Amino acid sequence: MMTIYNWGRPRIYIAVVLLIVVISIGVLGFRFFSDYSWVDALYMTVITMTTVGFEEVQPLDDNGKLFTVFLISTSVVIFAYSVSVITEYIVSKNDPKRVQFRKMQKMINKLDNHIIIVGYGRNGKQAAAKLMAYDKPFIIVENDNEVIERYQSDDILFLKGNATEDDVLIEAGLKNASCLICTLPEDADNLFIVLTARQINKKLKIISRASQDASYKKIRLAGADNVIMPDRIGGDHMASLVVVPDLIEFLDNLSIVGKKSINIEEVSFEDMFDDQNERTIRTIDMRSKTGCTIIGYKSPDGEYIVNPEADTLLKPGSKVVVLGRPEQVNRLNREFDI
């Protein structure tokens, strides 16, 4: 969408420069060939360029007439071109669509440490909804104009373009992004985007969708940190409803989205403490202070511990997963100023 707006600026600059050049040539020419004063030379240049038909300040000699012919033949086209470009630029400044494009451009330029979602289909919409619930900044790269026009709003930032092109990803702020989520239906497109994104941003966290089992390993090898297969997850979930229905229904009722209904929260060591001092789960006494229970621990090395012991040591760079009712999670956030 930004490219639709930026096209006019180079043209307006060219038009202004051409006008200045032609006016300068006209003033200098009348000053040199007809010995006009600076004001008279400027006056003659303007009435010649605009072809308004006023009389000369004083009669022109042959050199002055030849110069006037040259100035008319060169300036008419340039003047008409400049006026049309400037008029079009002024009108476009008030065009609602272009105003929206400029607004989008400013918002995109301000993005930093954000998430890029490629594609706004079923999976893209779900990803965007969850990110909005957590107030995470994100931008959606979408190539379908109809989709953009239908869902464009102040809450959802779109960039029109084909994400398989490097320039589009860079325009979406890939170099400053923290995460890329590929949700396109074609595995080949997701594979190409993952490969490109990994080359541009080595530290980027990449999550990609895959439809075929054969694509899973290829997308991982291309640089994706996580590869999700929606069909496999859906089938596994349905089978689990047969094997352990009550457990799955309980898990389905747990909410990780929404400020008023959240039951599970992931909290980093740095979110809870300002210093770098290690503490045990027993020491922070989270259960008695907030009502929340720590059900998981992730060490700085990435090791997961389910239902950690009270003597488990919390270290800088680690994270805990807590479970509680919405009011208890809110109390946790207030207690640790999260």
C-alpha positions in Angstrom: 0.0 0.0 0.0 2.9 2.3 0.6 4.1 2.1 -3.0 0.8 3.5 -4.2 1.4 6.7 -2.3 5.2 7.2 -2.8 5.0 7.3 -6.6 4.0 11.0 -6.8 6.9 12.5 -4.8 9.7 12.1 -7.4 7.4 13.5 -10.1 6.6 16.6 -8.0 10.3 17.2 -7.4 11.1 16.9 -11.1 8.3 19.3 -12.0 9.5 22.0 -9.5 13.1 21.6 -10.7 12.1 21.9 -14.3 10.1 25.1 -13.6 13.0 26.7 -11.8 15.4 25.8 -14.6 13.2 27.2 -17.3 12.4 30.4 -15.4 16.1 30.9 -14.7 17.0 30.4 -18.4 14.2 32.9 -19.4 15.3 35.6 -16.9 19.0 35.3 -17.9 18.1 35.2 -21.6 16.0 38.3 -21.6 18.6 40.0 -19.4 21.4 39.2 -21.7 19.7 39.5 -25.2 17.4 42.4 -24.6 19.1 44.2 -21.7 16.0 44.1 -19.5 16.1 44.8 -15.8 15.8 41.7 -13.5 12.1 42.5 -12.8 11.3 43.0 -16.5 13.2 39.9 -17.4 11.2 37.9 -14.9 7.9 39.5 -16.1 8.7 38.6 -19.7 9.6 35.1 -18.8 6.4 34.4 -17.0 4.1 35.9 -19.6 6.0 34.0 -22.3 5.8 30.6 -20.5 2.1 31.1 -19.6 1.2 32.4 -23.1 -1.1 35.1 -21.7 -0.5 37.4 -24.7 0.6 40.7 -23.0 2.8 43.1 -24.9 6.6 43.2 -24.5 8.1 45.6 -22.0 10.0 47.1 -24.9 10.5 46.0 -28.6 12.7 43.0 -29.1 15.5 42.8 -31.5 16.2 39.8 -33.7 18.2 38.0 -31.0 15.5 38.7 -28.5 12.8 37.4 -30.8 14.7 34.2 -31.6 15.3 33.6 -27.9 11.5 34.2 -27.2 10.7 31.6 -29.9 13.1 29.1 -28.2 11.7 29.8 -24.8 8.1 29.4 -25.9 8.8 26.1 -27.7 10.6 24.6 -24.7 8.6 26.1 -21.8 5.0 25.4 -23.0 5.4 21.6 -22.7 7.4 21.8 -19.4 5.0 24.3 -17.9 1.9 22.2 -18.9 3.6 19.1 -17.5 4.5 20.8 -14.2 1.1 22.3 -13.7 -0.6 18.9 -14.3 1.7 17.2 -11.9 1.4 19.8 -9.2 -2.4 19.9 -9.5 -2.6 16.1 -9.4 -0.4 16.1 -6.3 -2.5 18.7 -4.5 -5.7 16.9 -5.3 -4.3 13.6 -4.2 -3.3 15.1 -0.8 -7.0 15.3 -0.1 -7.9 11.9 -1.5 -9.3 9.8 1.4 -7.5 6.7 0.1 -4.1 8.5 -0.1 -4.7 10.0 3.3 -5.1 6.4 4.6 -2.0 5.3 2.7 0.0 8.1 4.4 -1.3 7.1 7.8 -0.4 3.5 7.2 3.1 4.5 6.1 3.7 6.5 9.3 2.5 3.6 11.4 4.7 1.1 9.5 7.8 3.4 9.9 7.2 3.4 13.6 7.1 -0.4 14.0 10.0 -2.0 15.9 10.3 -5.4 17.5 7.0 -6.3 15.9 5.4 -9.4 14.4 4.8 -9.9 10.6 1.9 -12.1 9.6 2.0 -13.2 6.0 -1.5 -13.9 4.6 -4.8 -13.1 6.1 -6.7 -16.3 5.6 -8.2 -18.5 8.4 -4.9 -19.0 10.2 -3.8 -15.4 9.7 -7.0 -14.1 11.2 -6.6 -16.4 14.3 -3.0 -15.2 14.7 -4.0 -11.6 14.4 -6.9 -12.0 17.0 -4.6 -13.5 19.6 -1.9 -10.8 19.0 -4.5 -8.1 19.4 -5.7 -9.6 22.7 -2.1 -9.4 24.0 -1.5 -5.9 22.6 1.4 -7.1 20.5 2.3 -4.9 17.5 2.0 -6.6 14.2 1.6 -6.0 10.5 -0.1 -8.2 7.9 1.3 -8.7 4.4 -1.5 -9.5 2.0 -1.6 -9.5 -1.8 -5.4 -9.6 -2.2 -7.0 -6.1 -2.5 -10.4 -7.4 -1.7 -9.2 -8.9 1.6 -7.5 -5.6 2.6 -10.5 -3.5 1.7 -12.8 -5.8 3.7 -10.8 -6.0 6.9 -8.8 -2.7 6.9 -9.3 -0.8 10.2 -7.5 1.3 12.7 -6.6 -1.9 14.7 -5.2 -3.9 11.8 -2.3 -2.7 9.7 -2.0 -4.1 6.2 0.8 -3.9 3.7 -0.2 -4.7 0.1 2.3 -6.8 -1.6 3.7 -10.3 -2.5 5.6 -11.5 0.5 7.8 -13.8 -1.7 9.5 -10.5 -2.9 12.4 -9.4 -0.7 11.5 -5.7 -1.0 8.0 -6.3 0.4 9.3 -8.1 3.5 11.9 -5.3 4.1 9.2 -2.7 3.6 7.2 -4.5 6.4 10.1 -4.0 8.7 11.6 -7.5 8.6 15.0 -6.2 9.7 13.5 -4.8 13.0 10.9 -7.5 13.5 10.9 -10.0 16.3 8.8 -12.7 14.7 7.5 -13.8 11.3 4.3 -15.9 11.0 3.8 -17.5 7.5 0.2 -18.7 7.0 0.0 -19.0 3.2 -1.8 -22.1 1.9 1.0 -23.1 -0.5 3.9 -24.8 1.2 6.3 -23.7 -1.6 5.5 -20.0 -0.9 6.0 -20.5 2.9 9.3 -22.3 2.2 10.6 -19.5 0.0 9.5 -16.8 2.5 11.1 -18.6 5.4 14.4 -19.0 3.5 14.4 -15.3 2.5 13.5 -14.0 5.9 16.2 -16.1 7.6 18.9 -14.7 5.3 17.8 -11.1 6.0 17.3 -11.4 9.8 19.3 -14.1 11.5 17.8 -13.5 15.0 14.2 -13.5 13.8 11.8 -16.1 15.3 10.0 -17.8 12.4 6.8 -19.8 12.6 5.4 -21.3 9.5 2.3 -23.3 8.4 2.7 -26.5 6.4 0.1 -28.7 4.7 2.1 -31.7 3.6 4.3 -34.0 5.8 7.0 -33.8 3.1 7.2 -30.0 3.5 7.7 -30.1 7.3 11.4 -31.0 7.3 12.1 -28.7 4.3 10.6 -25.6 6.0 12.5 -26.4 9.2 15.8 -26.8 7.2 15.0 -23.4 5.5 15.2 -21.7 8.9 11.8 -22.0 10.6 11.9 -22.3 14.4 8.4 -23.9 14.5 6.3 -25.6 11.8 2.6 -26.0 12.4 0.4 -28.4 10.6 -3.2 -27.3 11.2 -4.8 -30.5 9.8 -2.7 -32.7 12.0 -3.5 -30.7 15.1 -7.2 -30.7 14.3 -7.2 -34.5 13.9 -5.3 -35.1 17.0 -7.7 -32.8 19.0 -10.7 -34.7 17.7 -9.2 -38.1 18.6 -8.3 -36.8 22.1 -12.0 -35.8 22.6 -12.7 -39.6 22.3 -9.8 -40.9 24.4 -9.8 -38.3 27.2 -12.9 -36.1 26.6 -13.1 -34.5 30.1 -9.4 -33.5 30.1 -9.7 -31.9 26.6 -12.8 -30.0 27.5 -11.1 -28.7 30.6 -8.1 -27.6 28.5 -10.5 -26.0 26.0 -12.1 -24.0 28.7 -8.7 -22.5 29.8 -8.3 -19.1 28.2 -4.9 -17.6 27.3 -6.5 -14.7 25.4 -8.3 -11.7 26.8 -7.5 -9.5 29.8 -10.7 -10.4 31.7 -10.8 -14.2 31.0 -7.2 -15.3 31.0 -6.4 -18.4 33.0 -2.8 -19.2 32.0 0.0 -16.8 31.9 3.7 -17.0 30.8 5.9 -14.8 33.0 9.6 -14.2 32.5 12.1 -13.7 35.3 12.8 -10.2 34.1 9.1 -9.3 34.2 8.9 -10.3 37.9 12.3 -9.0 39.2 14.4 -5.9 38.4 17.6 -7.5 39.8 19.6 -10.5 38.7 19.4 -12.4 42.0 18.3 -16.0 41.8 15.3 -17.1 43.8 13.4 -20.4 44.5 9.7 -20.9 43.8 9.3 -21.3 47.6 10.9 -17.9 48.2 8.6 -15.8 46.0 5.6 -17.5 47.6 3.4 -16.8 44.5 0.5 -19.1 45.7 -0.2 -17.2 48.9 0.4 -13.8 47.5 -1.7 -14.1 44.3 -3.5 -17.4 44.3 -1.8 -18.5 41.1 0.1 -21.8 40.9 3.3 -22.4 39.0 2.7 -25.4 36.7 5.7 -25.1 34.4 9.3 -23.9 34.4 11.6 -23.1 31.4 15.2 -22.8 32.2 17.5 -20.3 30.4 18.9 -23.3 28.4 15.4 -24.1 27.2 14.7 -27.1 29.4 11.1 -27.6 30.4 10.0 -28.8 33.9 6.3 -29.7 34.4 5.0 -29.0 37.9 8.4 -27.9 39.3 9.3 -28.5 43.0 9.2 -25.6 45.5 13.0 -25.7 45.7 13.4 -25.1 41.9 15.8 -22.2 41.3 14.5 -19.3 39.2 17.4 -17.8 37.2 17.7 -14.8 35.0 16.4 -15.7 31.5 14.0 -18.3 32.8 10.2 -18.3 32.5 7.4 -19.8 34.6 3.9 -20.8 33.5 1.2 -20.0 36.0 -2.4 -21.2 36.3 -5.2 -19.3 38.1 -8.6 -17.8 37.8 -8.8 -14.5 35.9 -8.9 -12.4 39.1 -5.9 -14.3 40.4 -3.9 -13.7 37.2 -4.8 -10.0 37.5 -3.6 -10.0 41.1 -0.3 -11.6 39.8 0.1 -8.8 37.3 -0.4 -6.2 40.0 1.8 -7.9 42.5 4.8 -8.0 40.1 3.9 -4.9 38.2 3.7 -6.8 34.9 
